[in-house]
């Protein structure tokens, strides 16, 4: 891999997105609107105070997964990836360039979502706001890397959407959003404990309630980062030049 080629890929992706206002809106505005909708639904209860941190994990993760996987698949379907890889661009440069591009967008996305949840929706954060932002950012990057990995197995945009039940929905159901994982059957609890989104939800809840120290949150961040790095490596290995 070459830093110059990786950064060139990052710049190309960011330029493409800059000329696509719908994608910008989906990445930066939709997660915030969904968080606001949840807060509005539970405005007269304390439910949002309980599930708000999980929403900061759920919506950015899901949207980054969908957008990244479709964008990568489109590169294959149009033959762009095949042309790029015929040049001195490696698969690792391509995957890492995409990760960096969407990682930069994730910084903006996490900033908007966290700020909106706290200062507009009134989400009470007892721990460090900066630590909350760090977890939300890593969660969005995780969605990006898993989207890059999942795109290798899809041939159409419709198939990408079909991957949501396989990659995302189990993490939502078993991540502790609807029911604490310790209340799940033992087998489901064990599965949930091994899912990456569960660690993001746990870390955000720990920061919001200040129930754990920074070392615990740091450990969860390392686990999330390990999943993201693993997805980047697997994505590089499984990436195909072109969709048949």
C-alpha positions as YAML, in Angstrom:
chain: A
units: angstrom
residues:
- id: 1
  name: UNK
  ca: [0.00, 0.00, 0.00]
- id: 2
  name: UNK
  ca: [1.05, 3.57, -0.68]
- id: 3
  name: UNK
  ca: [-0.01, 6.58, 1.45]
- id: 4
  name: UNK
  ca: [-0.12, 8.74, -1.68]
- id: 5
  name: UNK
  ca: [-2.46, 6.38, -3.53]
- id: 6
  name: UNK
  ca: [-4.59, 5.89, -0.44]
- id: 7
  name: UNK
  ca: [-5.00, 9.65, 0.04]
- id: 8
  name: UNK
  ca: [-5.73, 10.08, -3.66]
- id: 9
  name: UNK
  ca: [-8.57, 7.55, -3.31]
- id: 10
  name: UNK
  ca: [-9.83, 9.41, -0.24]
- id: 11
  name: UNK
  ca: [-9.87, 12.70, -2.15]
- id: 12
  name: UNK
  ca: [-11.68, 11.14, -5.10]
- id: 13
  name: UNK
  ca: [-14.41, 9.67, -2.88]
- id: 14
  name: UNK
  ca: [-14.90, 12.95, -1.01]
- id: 15
  name: UNK
  ca: [-15.16, 14.84, -4.32]
- id: 16
  name: UNK
  ca: [-17.82, 12.44, -5.55]
- id: 17
  name: UNK
  ca: [-19.82, 12.78, -2.36]
- id: 18
  name: UNK
  ca: [-19.49, 16.59, -2.42]
- id: 19
  name: UNK
  ca: [-21.41, 16.58, -5.71]
- id: 20
  name: UNK
  ca: [-24.14, 14.29, -4.36]
- id: 21
  name: UNK
  ca: [-26.36, 16.31, -1.99]
- id: 22
  name: UNK
  ca: [-28.69, 13.37, -1.38]
- id: 23
  name: UNK
  ca: [-25.86, 11.25, 0.00]
- id: 24
  name: UNK
  ca: [-24.67, 14.16, 2.14]
- id: 25
  name: UNK
  ca: [-28.17, 14.56, 3.51]
- id: 26
  name: UNK
  ca: [-28.47, 10.84, 4.20]
- id: 27
  name: UNK
  ca: [-25.13, 10.73, 6.01]
- id: 28
  name: UNK
  ca: [-25.32, 13.95, 8.00]
- id: 29
  name: UNK
  ca: [-28.97, 14.88, 8.41]
- id: 30
  name: UNK
  ca: [-30.99, 11.65, 8.56]
- id: 31
  name: UNK
  ca: [-29.34, 10.19, 11.72]
- id: 32
  name: UNK
  ca: [-30.01, 13.45, 13.54]
- id: 33
  name: UNK
  ca: [-33.62, 13.56, 12.39]
- id: 34
  name: UNK
  ca: [-34.17, 9.97, 13.51]
- id: 35
  name: UNK
  ca: [-32.69, 10.70, 16.94]
- id: 36
  name: UNK
  ca: [-34.93, 13.74, 17.18]
- id: 37
  name: UNK
  ca: [-37.96, 11.65, 16.20]
- id: 38
  name: UNK
  ca: [-37.23, 9.12, 18.95]
- id: 39
  name: UNK
  ca: [-36.83, 11.94, 21.49]
- id: 40
  name: UNK
  ca: [-40.13, 13.45, 20.33]
- id: 41
  name: UNK
  ca: [-41.97, 10.14, 20.57]
- id: 42
  name: UNK
  ca: [-40.90, 9.72, 24.20]
- id: 43
  name: UNK
  ca: [-41.03, 13.41, 25.12]
- id: 44
  name: UNK
  ca: [-43.30, 12.87, 28.15]
- id: 45
  name: UNK
  ca: [-41.40, 9.88, 29.53]
- id: 46
  name: UNK
  ca: [-37.88, 9.09, 30.66]
- id: 47
  name: UNK
  ca: [-37.46, 6.49, 27.91]
- id: 48
  name: UNK
  ca: [-35.24, 8.66, 25.73]
- id: 49
  name: UNK
  ca: [-32.84, 9.16, 28.63]
- id: 50
  name: UNK
  ca: [-32.50, 5.37, 28.76]
- id: 51
  name: UNK
  ca: [-32.30, 4.52, 25.05]
- id: 52
  name: UNK
  ca: [-30.84, 7.77, 23.71]
- id: 53
  name: UNK
  ca: [-27.21, 6.58, 23.90]
- id: 54
  name: UNK
  ca: [-28.16, 3.42, 22.02]
- id: 55
  name: UNK
  ca: [-29.74, 5.55, 19.29]
- id: 56
  name: UNK
  ca: [-26.41, 7.34, 18.90]
- id: 57
  name: UNK
  ca: [-24.94, 3.93, 18.15]
- id: 58
  name: UNK
  ca: [-27.76, 2.53, 16.02]
- id: 59
  name: UNK
  ca: [-28.65, 5.16, 13.43]
- id: 60
  name: UNK
  ca: [-25.15, 6.32, 12.35]
- id: 61
  name: UNK
  ca: [-23.94, 2.71, 12.27]
- id: 62
  name: UNK
  ca: [-26.81, 1.57, 10.06]
- id: 63
  name: UNK
  ca: [-26.69, 4.48, 7.64]
- id: 64
  name: UNK
  ca: [-22.91, 4.33, 7.23]
- id: 65
  name: UNK
  ca: [-23.22, 0.59, 6.56]
- id: 66
  name: UNK
  ca: [-25.79, 1.08, 3.80]
- id: 67
  name: UNK
  ca: [-24.18, 4.08, 2.09]
- id: 68
  name: UNK
  ca: [-20.66, 2.67, 2.14]
- id: 69
  name: UNK
  ca: [-21.64, -0.76, 0.87]
- id: 70
  name: UNK
  ca: [-23.71, 0.68, -2.00]
- id: 71
  name: UNK
  ca: [-21.00, 3.19, -2.95]
- id: 72
  name: UNK
  ca: [-18.36, 0.44, -3.08]
- id: 73
  name: UNK
  ca: [-20.61, -1.87, -5.06]
- id: 74
  name: UNK
  ca: [-21.29, 0.90, -7.58]
- id: 75
  name: UNK
  ca: [-17.54, 1.23, -8.19]
- id: 76
  name: UNK
  ca: [-17.47, -2.46, -9.19]
- id: 77
  name: UNK
  ca: [-20.63, -2.43, -11.26]
- id: 78
  name: UNK
  ca: [-19.56, 0.57, -13.34]
- id: 79
  name: UNK
  ca: [-16.11, -0.88, -13.97]
- id: 80
  name: UNK
  ca: [-14.40, 1.99, -12.10]
- id: 81
  name: UNK
  ca: [-12.72, -0.37, -9.65]
- id: 82
  name: UNK
  ca: [-11.39, -2.60, -12.43]
- id: 83
  name: UNK
  ca: [-9.86, 0.42, -14.18]
- id: 84
  name: UNK
  ca: [-8.35, 1.69, -10.92]
- id: 85
  name: UNK
  ca: [-6.85, -1.68, -10.02]
- id: 86
  name: UNK
  ca: [-5.28, -1.94, -13.47]
- id: 87
  name: UNK
  ca: [-3.18, 1.02, -12.35]
- id: 88
  name: UNK
  ca: [-0.70, 0.89, -9.44]
- id: 89
  name: UNK
  ca: [-3.62, 1.02, -6.98]
- id: 90
  name: UNK
  ca: [-3.92, -1.99, -4.68]
- id: 91
  name: UNK
  ca: [-7.02, -3.34, -3.01]
- id: 92
  name: UNK
  ca: [-5.67, -2.20, 0.35]
- id: 93
  name: UNK
  ca: [-5.25, 1.37, -0.97]
- id: 94
  name: UNK
  ca: [-8.83, 1.32, -2.24]
- id: 95
  name: UNK
  ca: [-10.37, -0.03, 0.96]
- id: 96
  name: UNK
  ca: [-8.31, 2.19, 3.25]
- id: 97
  name: UNK
  ca: [-9.00, 5.23, 1.07]
- id: 98
  name: UNK
  ca: [-12.73, 4.61, 1.34]
- id: 99
  name: UNK
  ca: [-12.40, 4.07, 5.08]
- id: 100
  name: UNK
  ca: [-10.57, 7.38, 5.52]
- id: 101
  name: UNK
  ca: [-13.07, 9.27, 3.36]
- id: 102
  name: UNK
  ca: [-16.10, 8.00, 5.20]
- id: 103
  name: UNK
  ca: [-14.20, 8.27, 8.49]
- id: 104
  name: UNK
  ca: [-13.87, 12.02, 7.89]
- id: 105
  name: UNK
  ca: [-17.58, 12.18, 7.15]
- id: 106
  name: UNK
  ca: [-18.19, 10.18, 10.32]
- id: 107
  name: UNK
  ca: [-16.47, 12.91, 12.34]
- id: 108
  name: UNK
  ca: [-18.97, 15.46, 11.05]
- id: 109
  name: UNK
  ca: [-21.86, 13.03, 11.44]
- id: 110
  name: UNK
  ca: [-20.96, 12.15, 15.04]
- id: 111
  name: UNK
  ca: [-20.48, 15.81, 15.95]
- id: 112
  name: UNK
  ca: [-23.91, 16.75, 14.61]
- id: 113
  name: UNK
  ca: [-25.69, 13.73, 16.13]
- id: 114
  name: UNK
  ca: [-24.09, 14.05, 19.59]
- id: 115
  name: UNK
  ca: [-24.58, 17.80, 19.71]
- id: 116
  name: UNK
  ca: [-28.22, 17.53, 18.62]
- id: 117
  name: UNK
  ca: [-29.00, 14.75, 21.09]
- id: 118
  name: UNK
  ca: [-27.51, 16.67, 24.01]
- id: 119
  name: UNK
  ca: [-28.31, 20.32, 23.35]
- id: 120
  name: UNK
  ca: [-31.55, 20.02, 21.38]
- id: 121
  name: UNK
  ca: [-33.14, 16.76, 22.55]
- id: 122
  name: UNK
  ca: [-31.93, 17.17, 26.13]
- id: 123
  name: UNK
  ca: [-30.08, 13.86, 26.48]
- id: 124
  name: UNK
  ca: [-28.51, 13.91, 29.92]
- id: 125
  name: UNK
  ca: [-24.84, 12.90, 29.83]
- id: 126
  name: UNK
  ca: [-23.24, 12.38, 33.23]
- id: 127
  name: UNK
  ca: [-19.84, 11.42, 31.86]
- id: 128
  name: UNK
  ca: [-17.47, 13.10, 29.40]
- id: 129
  name: UNK
  ca: [-19.07, 14.50, 26.26]
- id: 130
  name: UNK
  ca: [-15.74, 14.11, 24.46]
- id: 131
  name: UNK
  ca: [-15.62, 10.44, 25.37]
- id: 132
  name: UNK
  ca: [-19.20, 10.06, 24.16]
- id: 133
  name: UNK
  ca: [-18.18, 11.65, 20.86]
- id: 134
  name: UNK
  ca: [-15.19, 9.30, 20.55]
- id: 135
  name: UNK
  ca: [-17.41, 6.23, 20.95]
- id: 136
  name: UNK
  ca: [-20.04, 7.57, 18.53]
- id: 137
  name: UNK
  ca: [-17.31, 8.26, 15.99]
- id: 138
  name: UNK
  ca: [-15.77, 4.80, 16.29]
- id: 139
  name: UNK
  ca: [-19.25, 3.29, 15.98]
- id: 140
  name: UNK
  ca: [-19.83, 5.14, 12.69]
- id: 141
  name: UNK
  ca: [-16.43, 4.00, 11.40]
- id: 142
  name: UNK
  ca: [-17.38, 0.46, 12.36]
- id: 143
  name: UNK
  ca: [-20.50, 0.75, 10.21]
- id: 144
  name: UNK
  ca: [-18.32, 2.01, 7.36]
- id: 145
  name: UNK
  ca: [-15.86, -0.88, 7.52]
- id: 146
  name: UNK
  ca: [-18.57, -3.52, 7.83]
- id: 147
  name: UNK
  ca: [-20.29, -1.95, 4.82]
- id: 148
  name: UNK
  ca: [-17.06, -2.21, 2.83]
- id: 149
  name: UNK
  ca: [-16.75, -5.86, 3.81]
- id: 150
  name: UNK
  ca: [-20.40, -6.70, 3.05]
- id: 151
  name: UNK
  ca: [-20.24, -5.08, -0.39]
- id: 152
  name: UNK
  ca: [-17.86, -7.81, -1.55]
- id: 153
  name: UNK
  ca: [-20.70, -10.34, -1.39]
- id: 154
  name: UNK
  ca: [-23.37, -8.28, -3.18]
- id: 155
  name: UNK
  ca: [-24.04, -8.02, -6.91]
- id: 156
  name: UNK
  ca: [-26.82, -5.41, -6.82]
- id: 157
  name: UNK
  ca: [-27.92, -2.57, -4.57]
- id: 158
  name: UNK
  ca: [-30.98, -4.65, -3.69]
- id: 159
  name: UNK
  ca: [-28.73, -7.41, -2.38]
- id: 160
  name: UNK
  ca: [-26.96, -4.83, -0.19]
- id: 161
  name: UNK
  ca: [-30.28, -3.98, 1.40]
- id: 162
  name: UNK
  ca: [-30.91, -7.70, 1.88]
- id: 163
  name: UNK
  ca: [-27.74, -7.87, 3.96]
- id: 164
  name: UNK
  ca: [-29.33, -5.64, 6.60]
- id: 165
  name: UNK
  ca: [-31.16, -8.59, 8.21]
- id: 166
  name: UNK
  ca: [-27.91, -10.57, 8.24]
- id: 167
  name: UNK
  ca: [-25.39, -7.93, 9.34]
- id: 168
  name: UNK
  ca: [-27.38, -5.27, 11.19]
- id: 169
  name: UNK
  ca: [-30.72, -6.52, 12.51]
- id: 170
  name: UNK
  ca: [-29.27, -9.26, 14.75]
- id: 171
  name: UNK
  ca: [-27.00, -6.65, 16.34]
- id: 172
  name: UNK
  ca: [-29.99, -4.41, 16.98]
- id: 173
  name: UNK
  ca: [-32.05, -7.21, 18.51]
- id: 174
  name: UNK
  ca: [-29.25, -8.66, 20.63]
- id: 175
  name: UNK
  ca: [-27.33, -5.48, 21.44]
- id: 176
  name: UNK
  ca: [-29.35, -4.56, 24.52]
- id: 177
  name: UNK
  ca: [-31.51, -1.80, 23.06]
- id: 178
  name: UNK
  ca: [-34.89, -3.38, 23.69]
- id: 179
  name: UNK
  ca: [-33.90, -5.64, 26.57]
- id: 180
  name: UNK
  ca: [-30.69, -5.73, 28.64]
- id: 181
  name: UNK
  ca: [-28.53, -8.57, 27.37]
- id: 182
  name: UNK
  ca: [-28.31, -10.13, 30.82]
- id: 183
  name: UNK
  ca: [-32.07, -10.77, 30.59]
- id: 184
  name: UNK
  ca: [-31.75, -12.68, 27.33]
- id: 185
  name: UNK
  ca: [-31.52, -16.49, 27.15]
- id: 186
  name: UNK
  ca: [-27.97, -17.64, 27.76]
- id: 187
  name: UNK
  ca: [-27.25, -18.55, 24.15]
- id: 188
  name: UNK
  ca: [-28.56, -15.22, 22.83]
- id: 189
  name: UNK
  ca: [-26.68, -13.32, 25.52]
- id: 190
  name: UNK
  ca: [-23.44, -15.01, 24.49]
- id: 191
  name: UNK
  ca: [-24.04, -14.20, 20.83]
- id: 192
  name: UNK
  ca: [-24.92, -10.61, 21.70]
- id: 193
  name: UNK
  ca: [-21.75, -10.19, 23.73]
- id: 194
  name: UNK
  ca: [-19.69, -11.04, 20.64]
- id: 195
  name: UNK
  ca: [-21.42, -8.59, 18.30]
- id: 196
  name: UNK
  ca: [-19.53, -5.33, 17.66]
- id: 197
  name: UNK
  ca: [-22.55, -3.01, 17.98]
- id: 198
  name: UNK
  ca: [-23.13, -4.35, 21.51]
- id: 199
  name: UNK
  ca: [-19.78, -2.93, 22.61]
- id: 200
  name: UNK
  ca: [-20.64, 0.47, 21.15]
- id: 201
  name: UNK
  ca: [-23.98, 0.48, 22.97]
- id: 202
  name: UNK
  ca: [-22.34, -0.58, 26.23]
- id: 203
  name: UNK
  ca: [-19.69, 2.13, 25.94]
- id: 204
  name: UNK
  ca: [-22.22, 4.87, 25.14]
- id: 205
  name: UNK
  ca: [-24.44, 3.78, 28.03]
- id: 206
  name: UNK
  ca: [-21.43, 3.73, 30.37]
- id: 207
  name: UNK
  ca: [-20.47, 7.28, 29.40]
- id: 208
  name: UNK
  ca: [-24.03, 8.58, 29.54]
- id: 209
  name: UNK
  ca: [-24.65, 7.20, 33.03]
- id: 210
  name: UNK
  ca: [-21.03, 7.53, 34.21]
- id: 211
  name: UNK
  ca: [-21.39, 3.98, 35.55]
- id: 212
  name: UNK
  ca: [-17.91, 2.85, 34.45]
- id: 213
  name: UNK
  ca: [-14.48, 4.43, 34.47]
- id: 214
  name: UNK
  ca: [-12.55, 5.63, 31.42]
- id: 215
  name: UNK
  ca: [-10.51, 2.41, 31.35]
- id: 216
  name: UNK
  ca: [-13.65, 0.36, 30.73]
- id: 217
  name: UNK
  ca: [-14.77, 2.67, 27.91]
- id: 218
  name: UNK
  ca: [-11.27, 2.61, 26.47]
- id: 219
  name: UNK
  ca: [-11.36, -1.17, 26.44]
- id: 220
  name: UNK
  ca: [-14.67, -1.13, 24.58]
- id: 221
  name: UNK
  ca: [-13.20, 1.33, 22.09]
- id: 222
  name: UNK
  ca: [-10.30, -1.03, 21.47]
- id: 223
  name: UNK
  ca: [-12.70, -3.90, 20.82]
- id: 224
  name: UNK
  ca: [-14.70, -1.80, 18.35]
- id: 225
  name: UNK
  ca: [-11.47, -0.71, 16.65]
- id: 226
  name: UNK
  ca: [-10.37, -4.36, 16.39]
- id: 227
  name: UNK
  ca: [-13.63, -5.26, 14.64]
- id: 228
  name: UNK
  ca: [-13.21, -2.30, 12.27]
- id: 229
  name: UNK
  ca: [-9.62, -3.22, 11.43]
- id: 230
  name: UNK
  ca: [-10.64, -6.85, 10.89]
- id: 231
  name: UNK
  ca: [-13.39, -5.74, 8.51]
- id: 232
  name: UNK
  ca: [-10.91, -3.61, 6.54]
- id: 233
  name: UNK
  ca: [-8.49, -6.55, 6.24]
- id: 234
  name: UNK
  ca: [-11.22, -8.98, 5.20]
- id: 235
  name: UNK
  ca: [-12.64, -6.41, 2.81]
- id: 236
  name: UNK
  ca: [-9.25, -6.07, 1.14]
- id: 237
  name: UNK
  ca: [-8.97, -9.84, 0.77]
- id: 238
  name: UNK
  ca: [-12.49, -10.46, -0.55]
- id: 239
  name: UNK
  ca: [-12.82, -7.38, -2.78]
- id: 240
  name: UNK
  ca: [-13.54, -8.31, -6.39]
- id: 241
  name: UNK
  ca: [-12.52, -6.17, -9.36]
- id: 242
  name: UNK
  ca: [-15.89, -6.27, -11.03]
- id: 243
  name: UNK
  ca: [-19.38, -7.59, -10.41]
- id: 244
  name: UNK
  ca: [-20.33, -10.26, -13.00]
...
